[in-house]
Amino acid sequence: MLYKSLSAAVYGIDAYLVQVEVDIGPGAQSLFNVVGLPDVAVKESRERVRAALKNSGFDFPSPQTVTVNLAPADIRKEGSAFDLPMALGILGCQGTFFGKPLDNFIFLGELSLDGSVRPVRGALSAALAARERGIRSLAVPEANAKEAAVVEGVDVYAVRSLPQAVDLINAPESAVPVRVDAAKMLDEAALYAVDMHDVRGQQSAKRALEVACAGSHNILLIGPPGAGKTMLAKRIPTILPPMSLEEAIETTRIHSVAGVLEDSRGLVGTRPYRAPHHTISDAGLIGGGAVPRPGEVSLSHHGVLFLDELPEFERNVLEVMRQPLEDGVVNIARAAISVTFPSRFMLVAAMNPCPCGFFGDPTRECHCSPPQIQRYVSKISGPLLDRIDIHIEVPAVKYKELRGGQSGENSAAVRERVLRARRVQLERYAAEKKIFANAQMPPKLIRQHCAISAEAEKMLENAITRLGLSARAHDRILKVSRTIADLDAAPNIETKHLYEAVQYRSLDRSYWA
């Protein structure tokens, strides 16, 4: 007898439907075969399904041959989400569902040996795929129900065990779908445990971070150990614009597919902040694997990727970031599969000014020679630096600032100014595709929106000549100047805006050589 049910598999961050066909036929001994390009986790489902059926009070057909086909058969299937539909298919062949078809129901879930249903990856993507295909109902593990229920137009049912899934099929009218208020979930999740007012001193660095967030500029923090670079970086998401529901859903999809979504949250409501260790591989940073999974640059989508001790990262690891920084996506190609992951993030990096960390420090002596300093700084390639608009020095905090009773502005006040500047930019680039901030301006738009006066032109020429600024710093200075002018609500770039922008190019100055 043949019985069919529906499930879903993840391809990149998207899901596609998989038809689970189960056939039970006569045989001299008990056999359980799974075909349709299953990976190891899918093949191992045979033992989980067998034990879950028996321990839930159902019969496993014996001695008979059970054949499970996962269609389409030319795409590799991976993961444990097919356990539940396989078990239901076996029960359907035995007449448990009184001949009821499951054409309008998708099932996802990993089975424990006792018949309980464990969470799986990609439930949100499966809900979106179900809505796109016009399938009304989706049954997922209870831990995945809130994330899947964010999608409107699909009835999501939380399943705790195999017997409960059987009851859902036989008496669907008695089951109540999970309902969530996505907007309310987003508001409840949009809480940060840190705030900018925690940081004492560092007014110039705070100002640079405000400018970076206002224009979505990548930024490099340069300072001695203990100056507060990491502390500042952790608070950057708190001054970025709040996430929209569309951004939250897209970010949640990535985290769900990667298996890092907290079960209790259901929706990522705060800007992601990822800080991988400098020993990370290029596959860990960009994504990869036999079946490609998102890397840190994709987990940082719509948020912040913080790379501490930037020169300590392997050169090849840093170089693979150039494409996602430029395009906002990561393309991963394998022999049998090619996927695209979104990666629109703000890069925040930190480094010491020299190997010992105390070059330029007024209180501690630097023991590094000029060639050592040059070699240390040159570990960061020119093409990568070309994609970082702001280099800001973060000096050690003075004792009076550290112990002073007055704290700085809170994140809400800074965020309000950032939001005002972002609104100006959204209006400015309304006719442009994929451009929403000053950092993304191509040369054509720089010439259009970054016109400067004769006085400012002379000042910029002097800065490039006298301070030893590189040629690639020219466009970066104009972009940052445009952002500073937006923060001041100024229609044109003024000389003072250029002065400030020039100060944000530390690594281009000649004394670093």
N, C-alpha and C positions, 0 to 999 in steps of 0.2 A: 504494500500500500504506500502511496505517495502523499506527503503533506508539505505545504509550503508556508513559510512565514517570512517576515521582512526584518532586516536589521540595517545597520549603517556602519561604514568604515571611513576613517579619516584619511584624506589625501592632502598633504600640506596642512592648511588650517580649514579646508573645506571638507565636507562629508559627501559621500555618495551612497546610494541605497544598494544593499546586498540582499539578494533573495536566498534564503536558507531552505534548500530542498532536502527533505529527509525521506528516504525510502527504506522500508523494512521488508526483507525477502527471506525465503527459506535458506537454511545453511546447515552443514553438518556440525559446525561449531560456532560459538559466539564470535562475531567479528564486528569491529566498529571502525569504519574508514571515513576519513575526511579528505575531500578533494576540492580543487578550485584554488590552487596556489596558496595553501596555508603556511604560515611560518611556524616556528617551534611552539610559541604560546598557544596558537590555535590547535595544533596537533595534540598538545597536552590536555586540551579541553575534554578529550574523550574520557579520561579518568575522572575528571571533576564532575562531568555530567553523569557518568555511571553512578558514582557514589552519592551525588546530590539526589538523584531519583530514588535510590533505595532508601536513603536516610530520611526522605520526605514522605515515605509511605507509598511510593509508586513502584510499579514493576518495570524492570528493564528487560526487553525482549531477549529470550535465550531458550534454546540455541538458535539464533537467527543472525542474519547479516544486516547490519545497519550501515547505510551509506549516506553521508551528508555531502551535498554539493553547494559550494558558495559561489553564486553567480553574480557578476560576470567572472568567468573562470580564467581570464587572461590578465587579471590585475591581482597582484600579491596582497593577501590579507594578513594583517598582523594585529596582535592584541588579544585580550580575553573577553571582549564585549559580545562574542558570538555564543558564549556558554548558554545563556538563557534562551535564545531562540532555538538553539539545537535541542535542548531539553524539551521545550514546548513542541517542537516538530515531532519528536519521538512519541510524546503523549498524544499528539494529534493523529499519528498513524494508528494508535491503539484505540481511537474512538473516544478519548477523554472529553473532547469538545463537541461531541454529537454532530460532527460534520461541519462545524462553523468555519468559514474561511477567515483568514486574517489579512485580507487585502488592504485594509485601511488602518493597520496597526504596526508600529515599529517597536521592536524590543531590543533593549541593550542591557547587558549586565554580566558580571563575572560571578560564577557560582562557587560558594564554599562547599566543602564536603558535606556539611549538615543541611544544605539547601538554602541557606541565606544568600542574599545578593550583595555583592561588593561593588563599590563605585568603579567607574571606568573613565577613560579620557574622551574628550570631544563631545560631551552630551549637548552642549550649546550648538556646536556645528551640526549635529544630527537633527536638532530641532529646526534649525534654519533650512536644512535640506528637506525635511518633512513638509514644511510650509511651502517651499518652492515647488515640490511635486504634488501638492494638494492633498497630502495625507493628514488626516485630522488628529490621530491619536498617537501618542508616544509614551511608552512605559520605560522608565529608567530607574536605577537604584535610588533609594531614598536620599542618599548623600548628594546626588546629582540633580535632584528635582528642582531646587530653587534656581539653579543656573539655567536649566532648560526652559523653565516656566517664564523666563524673561521674554521669550519670543511669543508675540501675540499671534492668534490664529491657530494655535496648536494646543490641544488638551494634553497636558502632561500628568501622568499618573506615577506616584511614588510606589515602588515595589520593594518590599523588605525580604521576601522569601519566594521560593518557587511555588508553594501552594497558594500564596496570595496572587501570583501571576495567573495561575489556573482559574481562581475565582474571578479575576478581572475579565477573563475571556468568556467564562460561562455566564456571568451576571454583570455585564458592564454598567447596567443602569444603577447598580448599588454602589459603584465606585465614584468618588468625588475627585475631580482633577485639582491639581495644585494651582492656586492663584497667588500671584505676587504683584505688588505695585513697584514697577521698575524705577520710577522716579523717586519713590520713597526709599527704596533700597540704595539708590545712588546717593541720596542725601545722608543716609545713615552710615554709609561706608566712607564718605568723604571726610574723614577725620584723621588728622596727623598727630603723632605723639610728640613731635618736636616743633619748635617755633623759632623764628629768626631773632626774637628778643633774647634768646638764651646766649647769643654770641656777644661777648664783651669786646669793645674796641673794633678794629678792622673796618673802619668806616669806608675806606677806599675800596676794599675788597667787596663789601656789601653793595656799594654803588655799582661796581663792575658786574656783580651778579644780577642786579636789577636791570642793567642795560642788556645783559645777555638774555635774560628771560623775556624782556620786552620785544626783542627782535629775533628770538630763537637762534641766537648765536652760540656756536661752540666756544668753550672757554678753557683756558689752561691756568691753573693756580700754581705759582712758583714761590716756595718759601722754605725755611728751615723746619726741622722736625718739631712738632708740638706747637706750631703757629696757629693751628685751627683749620687747616685746609679741608680735612675730612668732615669736621663739624659743620663748616659752611656748606659743603657739597650735600650733606644729608638734608639740609633745609631748603635746597633749591626747589623741590617739588611743591613746597608750601607757598611759594610766591608765583608759581606758574598758574595760568588760568585754570579754573575748575574743569574737570572732564565733562564733556557732553555725554548724553546717553549713547549716542552712536559711537563715540570714542571708547566708552566703557565696555560696550558689547564687543567691539573689535578686539580690545585688549584682553577681555575675558576669554574670548575664543582661543587666543594664543596661549594663555596660561593654562586653559583647560586641556588643550592638545598636548602641551608639554608636561602635564601632570603636576603643576605647582599651584593650582588654584585651591585655596582653603575651602573645605567643605561647608563651613558655616557662613561664608560670605555670599556665595552665589553670583556676585558681581564685583568686579574690580572698580572701586570708586575713587581711589587716589592715584595720582600719577606714579607709575612704576619707578622704582629706584633700584638699580642693579649695580653691584660693585664686585665684579669677579676678581679673584686673586691673580697676580701677575704670572703665575705658572699655568694659566689656562691655555688650552690648545686652540688652534685656529678653528677646528670643528666645534669646540665648546663655545667659542665667541660668535661665530657666524651661523652655526647649525650644521647638521650633517648626520651621518650614520647610514647603514644599509637602507633603512627606511628613514629618510631625512626628518629630523625633529628641529624645532626652533632653537636657536642659540641665544646668547645673552643680548645681542643687538635687537632681536625680535621681541624678547621678553621685556626690553626697555621701550617698546613701541609706545608712542604718546607720552613718554616719560624721560628719565635721565639715566644715562649709562656713565658710571663713574669709574675711571681707571686711575687708581692710586699708584704712585711710584711708576709713572709712565715709561721711563727709560729701561725699567727692569723687564718689561714685556718683551717677548721674542719679536725680532724684527718682522718675520713673516706673519705673525699674528696681527700686528698693527697694520700691516700693508693690506690685509684682506678687508679691512674696514673701509677702504677708500670707496668702493662701489656703493655700499649701503649709505654712507655719508652723503654721497652725491645723488643717488637715485631714490633713496627712501625705501628700497626693497632689496631682498637677498634672493638671488637665483641659484639654486642648487641642482646640479645635473648629475644623474647617475646613469648607468648603462640602460636600466629598465624604467627609470622614473625621473621626472624633472618637476620640481616644485618651486613656488615663489612664496616667500614669507615677507610680510610688511616689516619695515624697520625705520620708521620715522621717529628718531630720538634726538635728544640734545646731549652732545658729548661734553662731559666735564672731566678733565684730567688734572692730575696733581703731580708735582715733582719737586725734588730738592734742587737748589741752584748749582750744586756740585756733588761729587761722590760723598764727601763728608757731611754736606748739608749746611755749612755755615759760611759760604762765600757771600760777602757783603754784609754779614751780621756785625753790628757795632760792638757787641759784648763778647763774642766768642771768636776765637782765631780759626781761620780756614787753613788746613794743611795740604790743600790740593794745588798742584802746579797748573799754570795756564793750559798746557797740552792736555792734562787730565780733565780739566773742566770742559775743554773743547770736545774731547772724545765723548764725554758723558752727554753733553747736550746734542751732539751730532747723532746719537743713537735714534733720535726722532727724525725721520726723513722729511725732506722738504715738501713732497707732495702731501704728507699728512698734516704738517704744520700749515700748509696752504688752505686746509679745510677748517682751521681753528682761527676764528676771527679775533678773539681777545686773549692776550697774555697779561696776567696781572700778578704783581708781586705781593706776597702775603708775609709781611715781616712778623717777627716775634712780638707778642702782646706785652706792653709795658705793665709793670706791677700796679701802677695807679689805675690804669684802665681795667685791669683784671679784678681789683678789689673795690673799684668805685661802686657807689650805690646806685648810679643811674644806668639803666639798661637801654638798649636801642629800641628802634621801632619793632612792632610785632609784624608777623607775616601778612596779616590781613591788610594793614596799611600799605605795605609795599605792593601786594598783589593788586590792589585797587589802581595804583598808578600803571602797573604792567597791563592791566585790562584796558585802560584807556588808550594806551599806545597800541595795543593789539587791534582795537576797534578801528583806529585810524588806518592801520595797515590792511585790514580786511576790506575796508572801503576802497583803498587805493588799488588793490589788486583784484577787485571783484571781477574784472573781465579776463583775468589770467587763470589758466588751469594749473592746478597743483602748486600755486604760490600763495601763501597766506602770511608770510612774514618777510622782513627785510633781508634776513640771512639768505634767502633763496633767490634773490634777484640775480638774473643773468646780466652780462655786460650791457645788453640793449636797454634794460630797465634802469641800470645804474646811470647811464647817460641821460635817461629821461627824468628820473626822480631825484638825482643827486647833483643837480647843478649848483655851483658855488660862485660867490662873488670874486672880483679881481683880487681883493685883499686876501680872501681865504685861499685863492689859488696860489698867491705868492707865499703864504704861510706854509701850505702843503709842500710846495717845492723846496722851501728851506728845510722843512722837517726831513724830507727824504734825503736831501743832500748832506745836511749837517749832522743828523743823528745816525746816518748810515742805514736807513731803513731799506729793506729789499724792495725790488720792483713788485713782487707779489703782494706786498702790504698795501699798495695803492687802493685796490678795489675794496679790501677789507676795511680800511680806514673810512672810505666813503659810506659803506654799508652801516658801519657802527655809528658814524656821524648822523646818518639819516634816522637811526633809532633814537639817539640822544635828542635830536630835534623833535621827534614824535613824543618823547617823554615830557619835553618842554612845551608841547602843543604849538611848536613853531612851524609855519608852512615851508620855510626855507632853511637850508643848512647855514648856520652862522659860524663865524671864526671860532667862537668859544666851543662850539660843538666839535670842530675839527681838532682843537687843542686837546680836548679830553680824549678823543678817539686815538690820537697819536700816542698818548700815554699808555694805551692798552696794547702796545706792540713790543713788549720787553725783549723777546727773543730775536727781534730783527735789529736791535741796536748793536752798534759796532763793538761795544765793550764786552759783548759775549764771545767775541772771536778770540 
